[in-house]
């Protein structure tokens, strides 16, 4: 065997344990396909990253809004007993007109300040009982109200927008209430 033949055999893995090196030829069309596949994969990753960033922004905004609401709720809940006490004082001062008017002005100013911050009382007396905004303290029959209607408010409830700050503590008409409605029985 000549030296060239031995070199060719050795280069073709001729049994001496060396790896055969072969050159892979990629056509321009194959390169274009690989590039398109990489482009599609990178675009997909980019779109996912953008969507993840948007979701993160929304989650952070929601967390900030919730933290802000909780801080406002804590502050407002500290002040709401004051307006409750002012309203009680106003009821007691009915016999003294000047004192009544003075307390009424303070209560009115307090409620106006709450309203400027989006805080409004929860509807109670005369409205149907709603466990989402009312807390029932008692149930009693009333000839003037339909069953399930709020007949007395012990403590006002407040909400800010669609969020409840404090439920109204109420008494509701019981099942034996009349409300002037006929149930069809003779």
C-alpha positions in Angstrom: 0.0 0.0 0.0 1.2 3.4 -0.9 1.4 6.3 1.6 -1.5 8.1 -0.1 -3.7 5.0 0.2 -2.8 4.7 3.9 -3.5 8.3 4.5 -6.9 8.0 2.7 -7.8 4.9 4.8 -6.7 6.6 8.0 -8.7 9.6 7.1 -11.8 7.5 6.4 -11.6 5.9 9.8 -9.3 3.2 8.7 -9.2 1.5 12.1 -6.7 3.6 14.0 -9.5 5.1 16.3 -9.5 8.6 14.9 -12.8 10.3 14.1 -13.7 11.0 10.6 -14.2 14.7 9.9 -16.7 15.4 7.2 -17.6 18.8 6.1 -21.4 19.5 6.0 -22.4 21.7 3.1 -25.5 23.9 3.8 -27.3 25.4 0.8 -28.5 29.0 0.9 -32.1 27.7 0.9 -31.4 25.7 4.1 -29.7 28.7 5.7 -32.8 30.7 4.9 -35.0 28.1 6.5 -32.9 28.0 9.6 -32.8 31.8 9.8 -36.6 31.9 9.4 -37.0 29.3 12.2 -34.7 31.3 14.5 -36.6 34.5 13.6 -39.9 32.9 14.5 -38.6 31.5 17.7 -37.1 34.8 18.8 -40.3 36.6 17.8 -42.3 34.2 19.9 -39.9 34.7 22.9 -40.2 38.5 22.4 -44.0 38.4 22.3 -44.1 36.3 25.5 -41.7 38.7 27.2 -43.8 41.7 26.3 -47.0 39.9 27.5 -45.3 39.0 30.7 -44.2 42.6 31.2 -47.7 43.8 30.7 -49.1 41.3 33.1 -46.4 42.3 35.6 -47.4 46.0 35.2 -51.1 45.2 35.7 -50.3 43.1 38.8 -48.1 45.8 40.3 -50.8 48.5 39.6 -53.4 46.3 41.2 -51.2 45.7 44.3 -50.6 49.5 44.6 -54.3 50.2 44.3 -55.1 47.6 46.9 -52.4 49.0 49.3 -53.7 52.5 48.8 -57.3 51.4 49.4 -56.3 49.5 52.6 -54.4 52.6 53.9 -57.4 54.8 53.1 -59.8 52.3 54.6 -57.7 52.2 57.9 -57.7 56.0 58.1 -61.4 56.3 57.3 -62.4 53.5 59.7 -60.6 55.5 62.4 -62.8 58.5 61.6 -66.2 56.9 61.0 -66.9 56.3 64.7 -66.5 60.1 65.1 -69.3 60.8 62.6 -71.4 58.1 64.3 -71.0 59.9 67.6 -71.7 63.3 66.1 -75.0 61.9 64.6 -75.9 60.5 68.0 -75.2 63.8 69.6 -77.3 65.5 67.0 -80.2 63.3 67.9 -79.8 64.0 71.6 -79.6 67.8 70.9 -82.9 68.1 69.2 -84.4 69.9 72.2 -81.7 72.6 72.0 -82.1 74.2 68.6 -78.7 76.1 68.6 -76.8 73.0 69.7 -78.6 70.9 67.2 -77.8 73.3 64.3 -74.1 73.4 65.4 -73.8 69.7 65.5 -75.7 69.4 62.2 -73.1 71.7 60.6 -70.2 69.6 61.8 -71.9 66.4 60.6 -72.7 68.0 57.3 -69.1 69.2 56.8 -67.7 65.8 57.8 -70.0 64.0 55.3 -69.1 66.5 52.6 -65.4 65.9 53.2 -66.0 62.1 52.9 -68.0 62.6 49.7 -65.1 64.6 48.2 -63.0 61.5 48.6 -65.7 59.2 47.0 -67.0 57.9 50.3 -70.8 57.6 50.5 -73.2 56.1 52.9 -74.7 52.7 52.1 -78.5 52.8 51.5 -80.3 51.2 54.4 -83.7 52.0 55.9 -86.5 51.1 53.4 -84.2 49.1 51.1 -84.1 45.3 50.8 -81.5 43.7 53.0 -78.3 42.9 51.1 -75.7 40.9 53.0 -73.0 42.3 50.7 -73.5 45.8 52.3 -75.6 45.2 55.4 -74.9 43.4 58.7 -78.1 42.2 60.3 -78.1 42.7 64.0 -81.7 41.7 64.6 -84.9 40.6 62.9 -88.3 41.8 64.0 -91.8 41.8 62.6 -93.0 45.1 61.3 -96.6 45.8 60.1 -95.3 48.7 57.9 -92.5 46.8 56.0 -92.2 43.8 53.8 -90.1 40.9 55.1 -86.4 41.3 54.4 -86.6 45.1 54.3 -84.2 47.2 56.5 -86.4 48.9 59.1 -83.7 50.5 61.3 -80.1 51.4 61.0 -77.9 51.2 64.1 -74.7 52.2 62.5 -74.3 53.7 59.0 -72.3 51.7 56.4 -70.0 53.4 54.0 -68.4 52.5 50.7 -65.9 54.1 48.4 -66.8 53.4 44.8 -67.6 49.7 44.6 -65.6 48.8 47.7 -67.3 48.5 51.1 -65.5 50.3 53.9 -68.0 49.3 56.6 -71.3 47.4 56.4 -74.4 49.1 57.7 -75.5 47.5 60.9 -79.3 47.1 60.6 -82.5 45.6 61.9 -84.6 43.9 59.2 -88.3 43.1 59.0 -89.0 39.5 59.9 -91.1 36.9 58.1 -94.2 37.9 60.0 -94.1 41.4 58.6 -96.9 42.8 56.6 -95.8 45.8 54.7 -99.3 46.4 53.5 -98.8 43.7 50.8 -101.3 40.9 50.4 -99.9 37.4 49.9 -103.0 36.3 48.2 -104.4 34.3 51.1 -107.9 35.0 52.2 
